[in-house]
Amino acid sequence: MKDRSAHLERRYASAAPVWSDKMRLPGYFNAYLDSLSHMSPALDRPARVIDIGAGTGAMAEAWTAISGLPGNGAARSVTPDA
């Protein structure tokens, strides 16, 4: 299992730098921007944000583009080995 985990980590590390560009091609980032831009106006205080199943981080990236950095935030993508 340790060898498999190391193999997956290497594959992830090699693929991760291009995920953002690939996720923009089908329009996910723009869809998230559109959806988030229709939310309530900015809060008076920094928001707490958690993105479960963050995957590529496109939703968190869109949140930051619309609302700025959250006062407290976390993103987690669950994998079978996690």
Phi and psi in radians as a Rosetta constraint file:
Dihedral C 1 N 2 CA 2 C 2 CIRCULARHARMONIC -1.123 0.35
Dihedral N 2 CA 2 C 2 N 3 CIRCULARHARMONIC -0.703 0.35
Dihedral C 2 N 3 CA 3 C 3 CIRCULARHARMONIC -1.111 0.35
Dihedral N 3 CA 3 C 3 N 4 CIRCULARHARMONIC -0.719 0.35
Dihedral C 3 N 4 CA 4 C 4 CIRCULARHARMONIC -1.108 0.35
Dihedral N 4 CA 4 C 4 N 5 CIRCULARHARMONIC -0.747 0.35
Dihedral C 4 N 5 CA 5 C 5 CIRCULARHARMONIC -1.095 0.35
Dihedral N 5 CA 5 C 5 N 6 CIRCULARHARMONIC -0.744 0.35
Dihedral C 5 N 6 CA 6 C 6 CIRCULARHARMONIC -1.123 0.35
Dihedral N 6 CA 6 C 6 N 7 CIRCULARHARMONIC -0.688 0.35
Dihedral C 6 N 7 CA 7 C 7 CIRCULARHARMONIC -1.087 0.35
Dihedral N 7 CA 7 C 7 N 8 CIRCULARHARMONIC -0.796 0.35
Dihedral C 7 N 8 CA 8 C 8 CIRCULARHARMONIC -1.126 0.35
Dihedral N 8 CA 8 C 8 N 9 CIRCULARHARMONIC -0.666 0.35
Dihedral C 8 N 9 CA 9 C 9 CIRCULARHARMONIC -1.099 0.35
Dihedral N 9 CA 9 C 9 N 10 CIRCULARHARMONIC -0.711 0.35
Dihedral C 9 N 10 CA 10 C 10 CIRCULARHARMONIC -1.130 0.35
Dihedral N 10 CA 10 C 10 N 11 CIRCULARHARMONIC -0.763 0.35
Dihedral C 10 N 11 CA 11 C 11 CIRCULARHARMONIC -1.118 0.35
Dihedral N 11 CA 11 C 11 N 12 CIRCULARHARMONIC -0.738 0.35
Dihedral C 11 N 12 CA 12 C 12 CIRCULARHARMONIC -1.048 0.35
Dihedral N 12 CA 12 C 12 N 13 CIRCULARHARMONIC -0.858 0.35
Dihedral C 12 N 13 CA 13 C 13 CIRCULARHARMONIC -1.055 0.35
Dihedral N 13 CA 13 C 13 N 14 CIRCULARHARMONIC -0.599 0.35
Dihedral C 13 N 14 CA 14 C 14 CIRCULARHARMONIC -1.372 0.35
Dihedral N 14 CA 14 C 14 N 15 CIRCULARHARMONIC -0.500 0.35
Dihedral C 14 N 15 CA 15 C 15 CIRCULARHARMONIC -1.573 0.35
Dihedral N 15 CA 15 C 15 N 16 CIRCULARHARMONIC -0.523 0.35
Dihedral C 15 N 16 CA 16 C 16 CIRCULARHARMONIC -0.965 0.35
Dihedral N 16 CA 16 C 16 N 17 CIRCULARHARMONIC -0.711 0.35
Dihedral C 16 N 17 CA 17 C 17 CIRCULARHARMONIC -1.062 0.35
Dihedral N 17 CA 17 C 17 N 18 CIRCULARHARMONIC -0.394 0.35
Dihedral C 17 N 18 CA 18 C 18 CIRCULARHARMONIC -1.817 0.35
Dihedral N 18 CA 18 C 18 N 19 CIRCULARHARMONIC -0.013 0.35
Dihedral C 18 N 19 CA 19 C 19 CIRCULARHARMONIC -1.069 0.35
Dihedral N 19 CA 19 C 19 N 20 CIRCULARHARMONIC -0.762 0.35
Dihedral C 19 N 20 CA 20 C 20 CIRCULARHARMONIC -0.988 0.35
Dihedral N 20 CA 20 C 20 N 21 CIRCULARHARMONIC -0.817 0.35
Dihedral C 20 N 21 CA 21 C 21 CIRCULARHARMONIC -1.107 0.35
Dihedral N 21 CA 21 C 21 N 22 CIRCULARHARMONIC -0.720 0.35
Dihedral C 21 N 22 CA 22 C 22 CIRCULARHARMONIC -1.171 0.35
Dihedral N 22 CA 22 C 22 N 23 CIRCULARHARMONIC -0.597 0.35
Dihedral C 22 N 23 CA 23 C 23 CIRCULARHARMONIC -1.284 0.35
Dihedral N 23 CA 23 C 23 N 24 CIRCULARHARMONIC -0.393 0.35
Dihedral C 23 N 24 CA 24 C 24 CIRCULARHARMONIC -1.319 0.35
Dihedral N 24 CA 24 C 24 N 25 CIRCULARHARMONIC -0.508 0.35
Dihedral C 24 N 25 CA 25 C 25 CIRCULARHARMONIC -1.007 0.35
Dihedral N 25 CA 25 C 25 N 26 CIRCULARHARMONIC -0.862 0.35
Dihedral C 25 N 26 CA 26 C 26 CIRCULARHARMONIC -1.384 0.35
Dihedral N 26 CA 26 C 26 N 27 CIRCULARHARMONIC -0.028 0.35
Dihedral C 26 N 27 CA 27 C 27 CIRCULARHARMONIC 1.658 0.35
Dihedral N 27 CA 27 C 27 N 28 CIRCULARHARMONIC 0.194 0.35
Dihedral C 27 N 28 CA 28 C 28 CIRCULARHARMONIC -1.036 0.35
Dihedral N 28 CA 28 C 28 N 29 CIRCULARHARMONIC -0.855 0.35
Dihedral C 28 N 29 CA 29 C 29 CIRCULARHARMONIC -1.037 0.35
Dihedral N 29 CA 29 C 29 N 30 CIRCULARHARMONIC -0.798 0.35
Dihedral C 29 N 30 CA 30 C 30 CIRCULARHARMONIC -1.117 0.35
Dihedral N 30 CA 30 C 30 N 31 CIRCULARHARMONIC -0.648 0.35
Dihedral C 30 N 31 CA 31 C 31 CIRCULARHARMONIC -1.147 0.35
Dihedral N 31 CA 31 C 31 N 32 CIRCULARHARMONIC -0.724 0.35
Dihedral C 31 N 32 CA 32 C 32 CIRCULARHARMONIC -1.119 0.35
Dihedral N 32 CA 32 C 32 N 33 CIRCULARHARMONIC -0.755 0.35
Dihedral C 32 N 33 CA 33 C 33 CIRCULARHARMONIC -1.018 0.35
Dihedral N 33 CA 33 C 33 N 34 CIRCULARHARMONIC -0.798 0.35
Dihedral C 33 N 34 CA 34 C 34 CIRCULARHARMONIC -1.083 0.35
Dihedral N 34 CA 34 C 34 N 35 CIRCULARHARMONIC -0.818 0.35
Dihedral C 34 N 35 CA 35 C 35 CIRCULARHARMONIC -1.101 0.35
Dihedral N 35 CA 35 C 35 N 36 CIRCULARHARMONIC -0.821 0.35
Dihedral C 35 N 36 CA 36 C 36 CIRCULARHARMONIC -1.194 0.35
Dihedral N 36 CA 36 C 36 N 37 CIRCULARHARMONIC -0.508 0.35
Dihedral C 36 N 37 CA 37 C 37 CIRCULARHARMONIC -1.221 0.35
Dihedral N 37 CA 37 C 37 N 38 CIRCULARHARMONIC -0.260 0.35
Dihedral C 37 N 38 CA 38 C 38 CIRCULARHARMONIC -1.667 0.35
Dihedral N 38 CA 38 C 38 N 39 CIRCULARHARMONIC 0.096 0.35
Dihedral C 38 N 39 CA 39 C 39 CIRCULARHARMONIC -1.341 0.35
Dihedral N 39 CA 39 C 39 N 40 CIRCULARHARMONIC 3.051 0.35
Dihedral C 39 N 40 CA 40 C 40 CIRCULARHARMONIC -0.996 0.35
Dihedral N 40 CA 40 C 40 N 41 CIRCULARHARMONIC 2.726 0.35
Dihedral C 40 N 41 CA 41 C 41 CIRCULARHARMONIC -1.019 0.35
Dihedral N 41 CA 41 C 41 N 42 CIRCULARHARMONIC 2.910 0.35
Dihedral C 41 N 42 CA 42 C 42 CIRCULARHARMONIC -0.966 0.35
Dihedral N 42 CA 42 C 42 N 43 CIRCULARHARMONIC 2.577 0.35
Dihedral C 42 N 43 CA 43 C 43 CIRCULARHARMONIC -1.351 0.35
Dihedral N 43 CA 43 C 43 N 44 CIRCULARHARMONIC 2.730 0.35
Dihedral C 43 N 44 CA 44 C 44 CIRCULARHARMONIC -1.224 0.35
Dihedral N 44 CA 44 C 44 N 45 CIRCULARHARMONIC -0.381 0.35
Dihedral C 44 N 45 CA 45 C 45 CIRCULARHARMONIC -2.209 0.35
Dihedral N 45 CA 45 C 45 N 46 CIRCULARHARMONIC 2.820 0.35
Dihedral C 45 N 46 CA 46 C 46 CIRCULARHARMONIC -1.043 0.35
Dihedral N 46 CA 46 C 46 N 47 CIRCULARHARMONIC 2.443 0.35
Dihedral C 46 N 47 CA 47 C 47 CIRCULARHARMONIC -1.451 0.35
Dihedral N 47 CA 47 C 47 N 48 CIRCULARHARMONIC 2.734 0.35
Dihedral C 47 N 48 CA 48 C 48 CIRCULARHARMONIC -1.815 0.35
Dihedral N 48 CA 48 C 48 N 49 CIRCULARHARMONIC 2.238 0.35
Dihedral C 48 N 49 CA 49 C 49 CIRCULARHARMONIC -2.272 0.35
Dihedral N 49 CA 49 C 49 N 50 CIRCULARHARMONIC 2.383 0.35
Dihedral C 49 N 50 CA 50 C 50 CIRCULARHARMONIC -2.321 0.35
Dihedral N 50 CA 50 C 50 N 51 CIRCULARHARMONIC 2.319 0.35
Dihedral C 50 N 51 CA 51 C 51 CIRCULARHARMONIC -2.060 0.35
Dihedral N 51 CA 51 C 51 N 52 CIRCULARHARMONIC 1.791 0.35
Dihedral C 51 N 52 CA 52 C 52 CIRCULARHARMONIC -1.595 0.35
Dihedral N 52 CA 52 C 52 N 53 CIRCULARHARMONIC 2.329 0.35
Dihedral C 52 N 53 CA 53 C 53 CIRCULARHARMONIC 1.337 0.35
Dihedral N 53 CA 53 C 53 N 54 CIRCULARHARMONIC 0.700 0.35
Dihedral C 53 N 54 CA 54 C 54 CIRCULARHARMONIC -1.092 0.35
Dihedral N 54 CA 54 C 54 N 55 CIRCULARHARMONIC -0.480 0.35
Dihedral C 54 N 55 CA 55 C 55 CIRCULARHARMONIC 0.936 0.35
Dihedral N 55 CA 55 C 55 N 56 CIRCULARHARMONIC -2.006 0.35
Dihedral C 55 N 56 CA 56 C 56 CIRCULARHARMONIC -1.389 0.35
Dihedral N 56 CA 56 C 56 N 57 CIRCULARHARMONIC -0.218 0.35
Dihedral C 56 N 57 CA 57 C 57 CIRCULARHARMONIC 1.509 0.35
Dihedral N 57 CA 57 C 57 N 58 CIRCULARHARMONIC 0.175 0.35
Dihedral C 57 N 58 CA 58 C 58 CIRCULARHARMONIC -1.072 0.35
Dihedral N 58 CA 58 C 58 N 59 CIRCULARHARMONIC -0.679 0.35
Dihedral C 58 N 59 CA 59 C 59 CIRCULARHARMONIC -1.184 0.35
Dihedral N 59 CA 59 C 59 N 60 CIRCULARHARMONIC -0.761 0.35
Dihedral C 59 N 60 CA 60 C 60 CIRCULARHARMONIC -1.113 0.35
Dihedral N 60 CA 60 C 60 N 61 CIRCULARHARMONIC -0.669 0.35
Dihedral C 60 N 61 CA 61 C 61 CIRCULARHARMONIC -1.104 0.35
Dihedral N 61 CA 61 C 61 N 62 CIRCULARHARMONIC -0.746 0.35
Dihedral C 61 N 62 CA 62 C 62 CIRCULARHARMONIC -1.164 0.35
Dihedral N 62 CA 62 C 62 N 63 CIRCULARHARMONIC -0.718 0.35
Dihedral C 62 N 63 CA 63 C 63 CIRCULARHARMONIC -0.992 0.35
Dihedral N 63 CA 63 C 63 N 64 CIRCULARHARMONIC -0.815 0.35
Dihedral C 63 N 64 CA 64 C 64 CIRCULARHARMONIC -1.118 0.35
Dihedral N 64 CA 64 C 64 N 65 CIRCULARHARMONIC -0.664 0.35
Dihedral C 64 N 65 CA 65 C 65 CIRCULARHARMONIC -1.130 0.35
Dihedral N 65 CA 65 C 65 N 66 CIRCULARHARMONIC -0.630 0.35
Dihedral C 65 N 66 CA 66 C 66 CIRCULARHARMONIC -1.482 0.35
Dihedral N 66 CA 66 C 66 N 67 CIRCULARHARMONIC -0.807 0.35
Dihedral C 66 N 67 CA 67 C 67 CIRCULARHARMONIC -1.919 0.35
Dihedral N 67 CA 67 C 67 N 68 CIRCULARHARMONIC -0.106 0.35
Dihedral C 67 N 68 CA 68 C 68 CIRCULARHARMONIC 1.424 0.35
Dihedral N 68 CA 68 C 68 N 69 CIRCULARHARMONIC 3.128 0.35
Dihedral C 68 N 69 CA 69 C 69 CIRCULARHARMONIC -1.182 0.35
Dihedral N 69 CA 69 C 69 N 70 CIRCULARHARMONIC 2.392 0.35
Dihedral C 69 N 70 CA 70 C 70 CIRCULARHARMONIC -1.224 0.35
Dihedral N 70 CA 70 C 70 N 71 CIRCULARHARMONIC 2.742 0.35
Dihedral C 70 N 71 CA 71 C 71 CIRCULARHARMONIC -1.130 0.35
Dihedral N 71 CA 71 C 71 N 72 CIRCULARHARMONIC -0.528 0.35
Dihedral C 71 N 72 CA 72 C 72 CIRCULARHARMONIC -2.661 0.35
Dihedral N 72 CA 72 C 72 N 73 CIRCULARHARMONIC 2.182 0.35
Dihedral C 72 N 73 CA 73 C 73 CIRCULARHARMONIC -2.533 0.35
Dihedral N 73 CA 73 C 73 N 74 CIRCULARHARMONIC 2.713 0.35
Dihedral C 73 N 74 CA 74 C 74 CIRCULARHARMONIC -2.631 0.35
Dihedral N 74 CA 74 C 74 N 75 CIRCULARHARMONIC 2.534 0.35
Dihedral C 74 N 75 CA 75 C 75 CIRCULARHARMONIC -2.281 0.35
Dihedral N 75 CA 75 C 75 N 76 CIRCULARHARMONIC 2.384 0.35
Dihedral C 75 N 76 CA 76 C 76 CIRCULARHARMONIC -2.440 0.35
Dihedral N 76 CA 76 C 76 N 77 CIRCULARHARMONIC 2.267 0.35
Dihedral C 76 N 77 CA 77 C 77 CIRCULARHARMONIC -2.039 0.35
Dihedral N 77 CA 77 C 77 N 78 CIRCULARHARMONIC 2.121 0.35
Dihedral C 77 N 78 CA 78 C 78 CIRCULARHARMONIC -1.513 0.35
Dihedral N 78 CA 78 C 78 N 79 CIRCULARHARMONIC 2.297 0.35
Dihedral C 78 N 79 CA 79 C 79 CIRCULARHARMONIC -2.081 0.35
Dihedral N 79 CA 79 C 79 N 80 CIRCULARHARMONIC 2.816 0.35
Dihedral C 79 N 80 CA 80 C 80 CIRCULARHARMONIC -1.013 0.35
Dihedral N 80 CA 80 C 80 N 81 CIRCULARHARMONIC -0.529 0.35
Dihedral C 80 N 81 CA 81 C 81 CIRCULARHARMONIC -1.563 0.35
Dihedral N 81 CA 81 C 81 N 82 CIRCULARHARMONIC -0.059 0.35
